[in-house]
Amino acid sequence: MTKREVVQRFEVIFEPEEEGGYHVYVPALKGCHSHGATREEARDNIIEAIELWLESARDLGIAVADRETVEVSGE
């Protein structure tokens, strides 16, 4: 039997820090934040943070909030 891998997608926000590096967070996962000296490091760190957040949520019975994408006209 083949094990199926579940892939989830989350929007992440990168914020440059004044002292250098990046703060990165996931709006859909309350409290899921990380940082890195470079954008690549911050991306790697937030992936790990997301995995740990989801694992903890499963263990604690916390549901992931529903997400939806909407378009806004900029006239």
C-alpha positions, -999 to 999 in steps of 0.1 A, spaced: 0 0 0 13 34 -9 14 61 18 -3 93 6 14 126 15 -9 155 24 2 188 11 -11 220 25 -4 255 14 -2 285 37 5 322 29 36 335 47 45 371 52 81 382 52 89 415 70 125 429 67 139 437 101 157 471 107 187 453 121 188 429 92 172 396 85 135 387 82 106 381 105 82 357 89 47 346 100 16 326 89 -16 346 92 -38 314 91 -19 298 120 -22 320 151 12 324 168 32 307 140 62 330 136 99 326 128 129 346 116 161 342 96 192 361 87 183 357 50 151 353 32 160 317 24 168 309 60 136 325 71 117 304 46 133 272 58 126 282 94 89 290 88 84 256 71 97 239 102 76 261 124 45 253 103 52 215 106 56 218 144 25 240 147 4 215 127 18 186 148 9 203 181 -25 213 168 -32 176 159 -20 165 194 -41 191 211 -72 188 189 -69 224 176 -85 229 142 -68 249 115 -88 280 106 -107 280 73 -90 300 46 -103 316 15 -88 338 -12 -107 368 -24 -100 394 -50 -104 431 -45 -106 456 -73 -82 485 -69 -101 513 -87 
